[in-house]
Amino acid sequence: MSERIFNFSAGPAVLPVPVLEQARAEMLSLPGVGMSVMEISHRSKTFDEIHRGAESGLRELLGIPDEGYRVLFLQGGASLQFSMIPLNLLPAGASADYIVTGSWGKKAVKEAKRQAAVNVAADMADSRYSRVPDQGELKLDAGAAYVHLTSNETIEGVEWKEEPETAGVPLISDASSNICSRPLDVSKYALIYAGAQKNLGPSGLTLVILREDLLGRVPEGLHTMLDYRTHVQNDSLYNTPNTWGIYILNLVCRWLKERGGLEGMARENESKAQLLYGAIDATDFFRGHAAPEARSLMNVTFRLPSEELEKKFTAEATAAGLDGLKGHRSVGGIRASIYNAFPREGVEALVSFMREFESKNG
């Protein structure tokens, strides 16, 4: 297949075409270098410029303060951060608050419990993970080491629209699936982490934005690679980093700035999501999963009248060049992931397909 199709996959996800085109042009040889970015030393001047560019691009886009926050490029995905966070920041004998709004929040709790006590401040299972809790529903502990949330649940399609009040307890966010999709006040958080493979770049790269004062909590004796201080002290270069991933992230940051930054990106994402949710709400044939006030702009989840129709829908959509619409195996249904780089034309094509499918099968 020579033509690009519309990729609705939840991750690894669609990347901006201009970024892919530049990466293709520079694949064999970076300008003036004669080698691929995957071949040069991670301690070379050339890679240092790429590394600095990626960090400065993120700092500019997200408004990360120059003082007090470190930007780390790690590996292991958000799943490794589920363990690194409690290992570094949750002392034995202490407890942390976890707000569970979906599948990834549950996984984070599972790993934290291996380290110390966890207080589940809210678990939205009763709603089938279709919404986020109101402030009054949170059972927060004023003495907690931190409060953890998942800003956007990829599987259920549920997103926080504003941060909960934590009364000064450090707030930590798994922002893997909506990082850089809209403006974010980083100063409200003590730590933000995100796998790159949805909005920032390819799989294999993990972003961690860490408030420096947290480093004073890190216990002695941690394994070297699991200690945040190792990566801060070595500027994410203690071991060989994902050079290709950082290179792509740098290009993505430039692309985002050309699109009007996160303010411009938010406008585009809102418009795409409204178009798709409008098609879902226009008929009883499609049924959205998330409550309207908690609907994700990144992952649109919905059901059809039967599983048989859902299987037919995804099969025919794939044949029509609309790929990756099958819901996660744990919940079923349909999921359309429309991250930053996903084009509006793809949403329009899906909406047209939905109308045609209903007319034939409704």
C-alpha positions in Angstrom: 0.0 0.0 0.0 1.6 3.3 -1.1 -1.1 5.7 0.1 -1.4 6.6 3.8 -4.7 5.6 5.4 -6.4 7.2 8.4 -4.8 5.7 11.6 -7.1 5.8 14.6 -4.8 3.7 16.7 -4.4 4.6 20.4 -0.7 4.2 20.2 1.8 4.0 18.7 -0.2 6.6 17.0 -0.3 8.9 14.0 2.6 11.3 13.6 2.6 14.7 11.7 3.3 14.1 8.0 5.8 17.0 7.8 7.8 15.4 10.7 7.8 12.0 8.9 8.9 13.7 5.7 11.8 15.5 7.3 12.8 12.3 9.2 12.7 10.4 5.9 14.9 13.1 4.2 17.4 12.9 7.1 17.2 9.2 7.8 20.5 8.3 6.1 22.4 11.4 7.0 21.8 14.4 9.2 22.7 17.6 7.3 26.4 18.2 7.6 27.0 15.0 9.6 27.1 12.1 7.1 25.4 9.8 9.6 21.9 9.0 10.8 20.8 10.3 14.1 20.5 6.6 15.1 24.3 6.2 14.5 25.8 9.3 16.1 27.1 9.4 19.6 24.6 10.5 22.2 27.5 12.6 23.7 28.3 14.4 20.4 27.8 18.1 19.8 25.2 17.2 17.1 23.0 15.2 19.4 23.5 17.7 22.3 21.9 20.3 20.0 19.0 18.0 19.2 18.6 17.1 22.9 18.6 20.8 24.0 16.2 21.6 21.2 13.7 19.0 22.4 13.9 20.2 26.0 13.6 23.9 25.1 10.8 23.1 22.8 8.8 21.4 25.5 9.6 24.1 28.0 8.3 26.8 25.6 5.2 24.9 24.6 4.2 23.8 28.2 5.5 26.9 29.9 7.7 24.8 32.2 9.5 27.2 34.6 13.2 27.6 34.0 13.9 27.2 37.7 12.6 24.4 39.9 11.7 21.8 37.3 13.8 19.2 35.4 12.8 17.7 32.1 13.9 14.0 31.7 13.9 11.7 28.7 13.7 8.2 30.0 12.7 4.7 28.8 10.3 2.1 30.0 7.1 4.0 29.2 4.5 5.1 31.7 4.4 1.6 33.0 7.9 1.9 34.5 6.9 5.2 36.1 4.1 3.4 37.9 7.0 1.8 39.9 9.6 4.6 39.8 7.2 7.1 41.4 6.5 5.2 44.6 10.0 3.9 44.8 11.4 7.4 44.8 8.6 9.4 46.5 6.6 7.0 48.7 8.5 6.2 51.9 7.9 3.0 53.8 5.2 3.7 56.4 3.7 6.5 54.4 0.7 6.5 52.1 -0.3 8.0 48.8 -3.6 9.0 47.3 -4.6 7.5 44.0 -7.7 8.6 42.0 -8.8 5.8 39.7 -10.8 6.8 36.6 -10.0 3.9 34.4 -7.7 1.0 33.4 -4.3 2.9 33.6 -5.1 4.3 37.0 -5.8 0.7 38.3 -2.4 -0.4 36.9 -0.7 2.5 38.7 -2.3 1.5 42.0 -1.2 -2.1 41.6 2.4 -1.1 41.3 2.3 1.5 44.1 0.9 -1.1 46.5 4.1 -3.1 46.1 6.0 -0.3 47.8 3.8 1.1 50.5 0.2 1.9 51.5 -2.2 3.3 48.9 -5.4 5.2 49.7 -7.8 5.0 46.8 -9.3 8.5 47.1 -11.9 7.7 44.5 -12.6 4.8 42.2 -15.1 5.4 39.4 -15.9 1.7 38.8 -19.5 2.2 39.8 -19.9 4.5 36.7 -18.1 1.9 34.5 -15.3 4.5 34.4 -17.4 6.9 32.4 -16.6 10.1 34.4 -14.1 11.7 36.8 -15.1 12.4 40.4 -16.3 15.8 41.7 -14.2 17.4 44.3 -16.7 16.4 47.0 -16.3 12.7 46.1 -12.6 12.7 46.8 -11.5 11.1 50.1 -8.1 12.7 50.3 -5.6 12.3 53.1 -4.0 15.6 54.2 -0.9 13.6 55.1 -0.5 11.8 51.9 2.9 11.7 50.2 1.3 12.7 46.9 -2.0 12.5 44.9 -1.9 10.6 41.6 -4.3 10.8 38.7 -4.5 9.8 35.1 -5.3 13.0 33.1 -6.8 11.0 30.2 -7.9 7.4 30.3 -7.1 6.1 26.8 -9.2 2.9 27.1 -12.4 4.4 28.5 -12.1 7.8 26.8 -12.4 9.9 30.0 -10.5 13.1 30.6 -10.0 15.5 33.5 -11.0 19.1 32.4 -9.4 20.7 35.5 -7.2 19.6 38.3 -8.6 18.6 41.7 -7.7 20.6 44.8 -5.2 18.8 46.9 -4.6 21.3 49.7 -0.9 21.5 49.1 -0.2 17.7 48.7 2.0 17.2 45.6 -0.1 16.4 42.5 1.3 13.8 40.0 -0.3 13.1 36.6 0.1 10.4 34.1 -0.5 12.6 31.0 0.5 10.0 28.4 -2.5 10.4 26.1 -3.2 14.1 26.3 0.2 15.8 26.9 0.6 18.8 24.7 -3.0 18.6 23.4 -4.0 21.8 25.2 -2.4 24.4 27.5 -1.3 23.1 30.9 -0.3 24.9 34.1 2.7 22.8 35.0 3.1 24.8 38.3 0.1 22.9 39.7 2.0 19.6 39.4 4.9 18.1 41.3 5.5 15.5 38.5 4.0 14.9 35.1 5.0 11.8 33.1 4.0 10.7 29.6 4.8 8.0 27.1 5.7 9.8 23.8 3.9 7.5 21.5 0.6 9.4 21.3 1.2 13.1 20.9 5.0 13.6 21.1 6.8 11.0 19.0 7.5 7.3 18.6 7.2 4.5 21.2 10.2 3.9 23.5 10.6 7.4 24.8 9.1 8.7 28.1 8.9 12.3 29.3 9.1 13.1 33.0 8.7 16.7 34.2 9.9 16.7 37.8 9.8 19.4 40.5 13.3 19.5 41.9 12.3 19.7 45.6 11.0 16.1 45.3 14.5 14.8 44.9 15.0 15.4 48.6 12.6 12.5 49.3 14.5 9.9 47.3 15.8 7.2 49.6 19.3 6.0 49.5 20.0 2.5 48.1 17.7 2.5 45.1 19.0 0.7 42.0 20.9 3.2 39.9 18.5 3.3 36.9 15.4 3.5 39.1 16.7 6.6 41.0 15.5 9.9 39.6 18.7 11.6 40.9 20.7 9.5 38.5 18.9 10.9 35.5 18.8 14.5 36.8 22.6 14.5 37.6 23.4 13.0 34.2 20.9 15.1 32.2 19.1 11.9 31.0 22.4 10.6 29.6 23.5 8.1 32.3 22.9 5.3 29.7 22.3 5.6 25.9 19.0 7.4 25.5 16.5 6.8 22.7 18.2 9.2 20.3 15.7 8.6 17.5 12.8 9.3 19.8 14.3 12.6 21.1 15.1 13.6 17.5 11.4 13.1 16.5 10.1 14.8 19.6 12.2 17.8 18.7 10.6 17.9 15.3 7.2 17.5 16.8 7.7 20.4 19.1 8.6 22.6 16.1 5.5 21.4 14.3 3.3 22.3 17.3 4.8 25.8 17.4 4.0 26.3 13.7 0.4 25.2 14.4 0.0 28.0 17.0 1.3 26.2 20.0 -0.9 24.5 22.5 -3.6 27.1 22.2 -3.9 26.5 18.5 -3.7 22.8 19.0 -6.5 22.9 21.6 -8.8 24.7 19.1 -8.1 22.1 16.4 -8.6 19.2 18.9 -11.9 20.7 20.2 -13.2 21.1 16.7 -12.4 17.5 15.7 -13.9 16.0 18.8 -17.1 18.1 18.5 -17.6 16.9 15.0 -17.3 13.2 16.0 -19.3 13.5 19.2 -21.9 15.3 17.3 -22.3 12.4 15.0 -22.6 10.0 17.9 -25.2 12.1 19.7 -27.3 12.6 16.5 -28.7 9.1 16.6 -29.6 6.3 18.9 -27.6 3.8 16.8 -24.3 5.0 18.4 -23.9 5.3 22.1 -21.1 7.2 23.7 -19.4 5.7 26.7 -18.0 8.8 28.6 -20.3 11.3 30.3 -20.5 14.5 28.3 -18.7 16.5 30.9 -15.7 14.1 30.9 -15.4 13.2 27.3 -11.9 12.9 26.0 -10.7 15.0 23.1 -8.1 12.4 22.3 -9.9 9.0 22.6 -13.6 8.9 21.5 -15.2 5.7 22.7 -18.7 4.5 21.7 -20.8 1.4 21.2 -23.2 0.0 18.5 -26.4 -1.9 19.2 -24.5 -5.3 19.2 -21.1 -6.8 19.3 -21.8 -8.4 15.9 -22.4 -4.9 14.4 -19.2 -3.6 16.1 -17.2 -6.4 14.5 -18.8 -5.6 11.1 -18.2 -1.9 11.6 -14.5 -2.2 12.3 -13.9 -4.7 9.5 -15.7 -2.5 6.9 -14.0 0.6 8.3 -10.6 -1.0 7.9 -11.4 -2.0 4.3 -12.3 1.7 3.7 -9.0 3.0 5.0 -10.1 3.8 8.5 -7.8 1.6 10.7 -7.4 1.1 14.4 -11.1 1.6 15.5 -11.5 -1.6 17.5 -12.0 -0.8 21.2 -9.5 -2.1 23.7 -9.8 -5.8 24.3 -10.8 -5.2 28.0 -13.9 -3.1 27.2 -14.8 -3.8 23.5 -16.8 -1.3 21.5 -15.3 1.3 19.2 -12.4 3.7 19.9 -11.3 6.5 17.6 -8.1 8.1 18.8 -7.7 11.5 17.3 -4.5 12.9 18.7 -2.8 16.1 17.7 -1.5 14.9 14.4 -4.7 13.2 13.3 -6.1 15.2 10.4 -9.6 16.7 10.4 -10.2 15.0 7.1 -9.9 11.6 8.8 -12.6 12.6 11.3 -14.8 13.8 8.4 -14.3 10.5 6.6 -15.2 8.5 9.8 -18.4 10.6 10.3 -19.4 9.9 6.7 -18.7 6.2 7.1 -20.8 6.1 10.3 -23.8 7.6 8.6 -23.5 5.2 5.7 -23.1 2.2 8.0 -26.2 3.2 10.0 -28.2 3.6 6.9 -27.4 0.1 5.8 -27.5 -1.6 9.2 -29.7 0.6 11.4 
